[in-house]
Amino acid sequence: MITFHSTRSTTDSLTSKQAIRKGIADDGGLFVTDTLGDTQIDVASLAGKSYQQIAQEVLGALLPDFTDDELSQCVRDAYGEQWSDPAITPLKPLGDDYILELFNGPTSAFKDVALQILPRFMAHTAPTGDPNEKIMILTATSGDTGKAALAGFADVPGTGITVFYPEGKVSQVQQLQMTTQAGTNVNVCAVRGNFDDAQSAVKRIFGDHELAKRIDDQANVVLSSANSINVGRLVPQVIYYFSAYAQLLERQVINAGDEVEFCVPTGNFGDILAGYYAKMLGLPVKHLVVASDKNNVLFDFLTSGTYNRKRPFFQTISPSMDILISSNLERMLYYMSDKDTRLIQMLMNDLNQWGAYEVPAELLTKIRQLFGCGWADEDQVSAMIADCWQKNHYVIDPHTACGYYVMQQMPRDPLTPRVLLSTASPYKFPRVVNEALGWDASGSDFDCMDVLAEHSGTTAPKALRGLEHADVRFTDVVDIDGMPAYVEQAADRLA
């Protein structure tokens, strides 16, 4: 049986079901398995397979204590009629390159790929002892995770969900998506601070054993996470890398075994870490290119070997990437350092204590052989939205535009296809997109959606356009130090 333990120690020995239910290790580390890559996916067999078939195979390799029947049910329920494209993550040509659309789910962001299936995973994780035990999903969001998690967990029996988002630092559409969420088991609260402040506070809450005991005693509730710190949130994202490869095979762009490059807009490093997991499972990945916005902490790390979060925080037009503490980097460092838990513990202690750490030179050399990087400032993001429209008649959102810019800067190998991961619908950021394209952006975000639809010949997703007249249910705002009390109250309501 494959077991999971913390990136910072090997004292845990959990099944994948236990790791998914727990979310984060007691020492603050993230759950990993030392058998990653022992099972390989046969890429030659991918062509012609549906997304659901690929999902079953990939998840079977990564979560082996789920039965085939359990995985089949999870996959069937997660990737069905709630998706606007039967391919789930269709690959489309973009000039000489390709774009992988990850935003055809119910909340129009790539987070849906994982957060439609995570609640289904949770349903198959048994309570630790008490059959009446409930689970509270606790998540901080920079914009997209929150709504996708709310949509996935709303009214799921035996669960509740509490989402914190940074006040004034998400788009109007993103905020309305969260604050209008239906469901008797959902809680949404703004926090005074940025995403890093909120995420760090959530991690502290997970590590607060007195709070956990109080919640368990009073409400019979345990806490877990829907952020990509949860291995059950991370592994479904591996599927779409294989799906992209399968679609390239079907179009005879590549032969089985040919390498592909992926360019990935990322803030928390989860979206691109999934590509690393895919490579470990046998996908022929030549490079994984990290695309950042003006908060380019990952770019600086990948070029210097020093990770330093003590730097100015910029609020940008790509808010979901406005992150200075990239949690999932810890998993990559664990595997790239040959599973050196002592090194990881030392690095994370340095980050916690000093706000920075430096990796050994030989480790940085190894990382840079696979991971490339680049970043785009605000003007470049806007220019790329316009450039992509003019050249390809294709509208991209500001996060995808960061990746589009970085991809244009990369040296091109004509024999290696390049795939840009498109992270969100442009209709989530209609004002920014219209301003970049020189279209009217003077009205509300909903007026901007209508203008975008008219000029681009596309249609706004109904769930987004319908927010204009949805009732706002949640208006709470707390300081960072008020978050634990809010969670405790939410747990009491769940009981």
Secondary structure, DSSP 8 states (H G I E B T S, - for coil): ---BEETT-S---B-HHHHHHH-S-TTS--EE-TTTTSS---GGG-TT--HHHHHHHHHHHH-TTS-HHHHHHHHHHHSSTTSSSTTSS-EEEETTEEEEE---STTSBTHHHHHTTHHHHHHTS--SS-TT-EEEEEEE-SSSHHHHHHHHHTT-TTEEEEEEEETT-S-HHHHHHHHT---TTEEEEEEES-HHHHHHHHHHHHT-HHHHHHHHHHH-EEEE--STTSHHHHTHHHHHHHHHHHHHHHTTSS-TT--EEEEEE-SSSHHHHHHHHHHHTT--EEEEEEEE-S--HHHHHHHHSEEE--S-----S-GGG--S--TTHHHHHHHHTTS-HHHHHHHHHHHHHHSEEE--HHHHHHHHHHEEEEE--HHHHHHHHHHHHHHHS----HHHHHHHHHHHHS---TTS-EEEEE-B-GGGSHHHHHHHHT----S-HHHHHHHHHHHHS----HHHHGGGG-------EEEGGGHHHHHHHHHHHH-
